[in-house]
């Protein structure tokens, strides 16, 4: 009986997510952002496609960047995710750039459930914040 229950529990559990489940277009939790994540060599990278602010002003620049030489680059198409290493079903040890404050943080990206992605940014661990992004079709 116990083996039958264990077998049913395993059969009912969702299959583990592939790290490639992170590839695609994702709506961020805030500001109506859409980020496209692609393979970049053995890693993944993500670029801003649009956001609420970009829809009203498509020529926005990266004005808050801590590097003054980069403050004139456009936000549309800006790479904000980079440098990840595949780890199990997710990606760890990467970086996420936050154009709102012009800073770059440590990041992990983990597919979660159907059409969701957990994106964690850390000043340094354990000081982290996680957002749930939703797949855009």
VOTI-731774 format. One record per residue: x, y, z of N, C-alpha, C in turn; residue in one letter. Coordinates in steps of 0.001 Angstrom, whole numbers, padded with zeros to 6 digits, always signed. Layout:
N
XYZXYZXYZa/...
***
This chain:
137
+000834-001185+000000+000000+000000+000000+000878+001249+000000x/+001910+001275+000845+002800+002424+000925+003506+002656-000406x/+003960+001572-001037+004622+001706-002332+003677+002254-003385x/+002415+001876-003335+001425+002387-004279+001244+003887-004076x/+001145+004323-002817+000995+005751-002534+002220+006543-002989x/+003398+006009-002757+004620+006679-003199+004628+006765-004727x/+004248+005682-005386+004195+005667-006849+003220+006692-007382x/+002060+006826-006744+001076+007825-007173+001597+009239-006942x/+002265+009462-005831+002805+010785-005525+003873+011174-006544x/+004721+010247-006901+005761+010526-007887+005127+010779-009251x/+004129+009992-009620+003459+010173-010904+002742+011514-010971x/+002217+012014-009857+001485+013270-009827+002410+014481-009767x/+003649+014280-009370+004588+015410-009267+004930+015916-010662x/+005026+017248-010810+005381+017768-012125+006812+017381-012481x/+007063+017169-013761+008427+016810-014156+009367+017974-013880x/+010641+017698-013611+011578+018787-013372+011702+019669-014611x/+011855+020962-014389+011985+021917-015481+013387+021828-016087x/+013460+021957-017376+014739+022055-018063+015232+023494-017941x/+016545+023665-017871+017105+025011-017808+016710+025812-019054x/+016497+025123-020184+016081+025815-021402+014660+026369-021304x/+013922+025997-020274+012587+026556-020079+012661+028059-019806x/+013846+028577-019498+014011+030017-019268+014064+030798-020580x/+014275+030113-021698+014378+030780-022991+012990+031258-023410x/+012900+032517-023835+011628+033054-024308+011434+034494-023880x/+010201+034955-024006+009837+036324-023631+009052+036284-022325x/+009407+037232-021423+008855+037226-020078+008372+038608-019670x/+007209+038659-019054+006689+039904-018496+007160+040009-017055x/+007789+041126-016728+008293+041328-015374+007144+041643-014428x/+007418+041566-013137+006400+041865-012127+006075+043346-012063x/+007015+044185-012448+006829+045628-012310+007019+046351-013636x/+006371+047475-013763+006518+048420-014876+006213+047852-016254x/+005477+046747-016320+005060+046196-017606+006204+045846-018528x/+007350+045488-017956+008520+045164-018762+008396+043830-019461x/+008959+043766-020657+009076+042500-021387+010560+042282-021655x/+011070+041132-021193+012480+040778-021352+012551+039504-022183x/+013422+039518-023182+013641+038320-023991+014929+037649-023534x/+014814+036373-023162+015969+035586-022732+016332+034604-023837x/+017630+034574-024166+018147+033696-025209+019373+032965-024692x/+019784+031958-025437+021071+031322-025181+022163+032254-025668x/+023202+032388-024888+024392+033156-025265+025585+032252-024991x/+025986+031489-025983+027026+030494-025785+026519+029428-024834x/+027275+029168-023771+026857+028164-022789+025991+028779-021693x/+025727+030069-021779+024954+030780-020770+023628+031246-021371x/+022942+032104-020644+021766+032799-021148+022006+034292-020968x/+021290+035085-021745+021323+036529-021566+019920+037045-021845x/+019617+038214-021310+018288+038776-021479+018355+040257-021802x/+017474+040683-022711+017417+042073-023151+016018+042645-022930x/+015979+043939-022646+014700+044651-022503+014114+044859-023895x/+012883+044378-024104+012186+044642-025355+011319+045888-025233x/+010587+045996-024116+009720+047140-023903+009329+047225-022430x/+008668+048309-022079+008131+048513-020734+007087+049623-020833x/+006377+049893-019742+005398+050980-019752+006063+052287-020184x/+007221+052597-019613+007922+053839-019943+008414+053856-021391x/+008913+052732-021878+009390+052675-023265+008241+052784-024264x/+007056+052319-023888+005909+052456-024784+005528+053934-024926x/+005686+054719-023858+005352+056147-023937+006528+056987-024440x/+007770+056512-024239+008959+057227-024710+009992+056207-025181x/+009908+055790-026452+010795+054731-026955+012278+055106-026999x/+012603+056378-026803+013992+056826-026890+014657+056981-025529x/+014089+056366-024491+014683+056477-023156+016123+055976-023153x/+016948+056636-022369+018362+056286-022238+018632+055736-020843x/+019773+055138-020691+020219+054529-019433+020836+055607-018523x/+020048+056624-018201+020545+057837-017534+021029+057625-016103x/+020623+056547-015456+021024+056321-014063+022221+055385-013925x/+022817+055018-015043+023961+054101-015007+025080+054703-014162x/+025689+053887-013306+026773+054378-012454+028016+054756-013269x/+028110+054268-014500+029205+054625-015402+028697+055740-016331x/+029186+056946-016141+028721+058098-016911+028858+057887-018418x/+029840+057131-018852+030056+056885-020278+028934+056054-020903x/+028143+055351-020081+027069+054492-020591+025682+055136-020486x/+025589+056329-019974+024286+056950-019710+023521+057363-020954x/+024149+057359-022095+023463+057747-023319+022990+056553-024143x/+023229+055321-023664+022799+054148-024433+021291+053950-024270x/+020619+053473-025314+019166+053284-025236+018789+052134-024306x/+017641+052277-023620+017147+051186-022772+016565+050056-023618x/+015889+050405-024714+015322+049366-025577+016469+048546-026160x/+016422+047240-025952+017455+046335-026440+018626+046160-025494x/+018596+046853-024357+019699+046788-023391+019773+045405-022744x/+020960+044812-022737+021161+043514-022085+021199+043727-020576x/+020285+043058-019859+020227+043209-018403+020557+041919-017660x/+020573+040785-018354+020910+039496-017744+022118+038917-018467x/+023118+038433-017704+024309+037857-018338+025109+037031-017336x/+026025+036210-017875+027032+035527-017068+026567+034375-016211x/+025527+033678-016601+024982+032590-015794+025671+031269-016101x/+025609+030365-015126+026076+028997-015274+024883+028086-015042x/+024690+027116-015939+023584+026185-015771+023809+025350-014525x/+022772+025228-013721+022834+024461-012483+021510+023736-012315x/+021511+022432-012560+020271+021673-012477+019276+022205-013494x/+018093+022560-013032+017057+023078-013918+017061+024587-014028x/+018078+025263-013519+018097+026721-013557+019455+027275-013918x/+019630+028548-013615+020846+029278-013945+021287+030064-012726x/+022556+029969-012371+023056+030629-011163+024301+031459-011486x/+024681+032295-010518+025935+033035-010603+025993+034109-011662x/+024826+034542-012156+024808+035565-013190+024680+036960-012617x/+024418+037892-013495+024254+039300-013135+022955+039819-013729x/+022299+040727-012975+021133+041433-013483+021368+042920-013285x/+021137+043671-014352+021304+045119-014307+019935+045752-014066x/+019872+046686-013129+018635+047393-012808+018767+048832-013303x/+018087+049142-014398+018166+050487-014974+017529+051533-014063x/+016670+051113-013125+016038+052064-012202+017056+052729-011277x/+018117+051988-010908+019129+052575-010020+020535+052554-010623x/+020657+051999-011838+021946+051989-012526+022965+051036-011943x/+022500+050038-011194+023425+049106-010541+023222+047680-011046x/+024264+046874-010889+024241+045470-011281+024308+044605-010030x/+023495+043545-010005+023385+042671-008846+023650+041221-009244x/+024044+040401-008290+024141+038965-008506+022750+038422-008771x/+022642+037372-009585+021316+036894-009965+021289+035391-010214x/+020132+034804-009957+019811+033426-010310+018480+033447-011049x/+018295+032548-012015+017069+032446-012807+016630+030991-012766x/+015380+030768-012335+014883+029402-012180+013481+029265-012761x/+013300+028412-013789+011943+028135-014263+011121+027540-013127x/+009861+027967-013039+009016+027547-011921+007593+027342-012406x/+007169+026106-012420+005799+025835-012833+005596+026135-014309x/+004346+026172-014702+004012+026404-016095+004040+027892-016397x/+004961+028294-017242+004999+029668-017695+005457+030686-016678x/+006236+030263-015696+006749+031210-014712+008252+031057-014560x/+008878+032172-014188+010317+032220-014015+010600+033004-012736x/+011383+032412-011847+011806+033105-010633+013144+033778-010937x/+013181+035086-010781+014393+035865-011043+014798+036515-009732x/+015953+036122-009231+016431+036628-007943+017631+037538-008173x/+017573+038702-007544+018689+039635-007581+019183+039858-006168x/+020507+039892-005973+021083+039991-004628+022147+041085-004576x/+022034+041954-003566+023123+042880-003275+024310+042023-002878x/+024099+041140-001934+024952+040014-001594+024069+039090-000780x/+024318+037786-000889+023465+036813-000201+023655+036956+001292x/+022628+036987+002061+021232+036654+001822+020340+037862+001511x/+020885+039009+001161+020076+040193+000880+019631+040186-000577x/+018515+039462-000811+018027+039210-002163+016549+039555-002267x/+016110+039779-003494+014698+039965-003790+014380+039092-004994x/+013258+038404-004939+012851+037524-006034+011573+038044-006667x/+011552+038072-007985+010346+038387-008741+009919+037143-009512x/+008618+037039-009758+008091+035986-010606+007698+036622-011928x/+008373+036215-012990+008042+036690-014330+007137+035677-014997x/+006275+036157-015903+005290+035314-016581+005590+035264-018079x/+005540+034043-018611+005843+033869-020041+004830+034630-020888x/+005341+035291-021942+004515+035998-022924+004489+035147-024187x/+003355+034903-024702+003232+034063-025907+003319+034896-027158x/
***
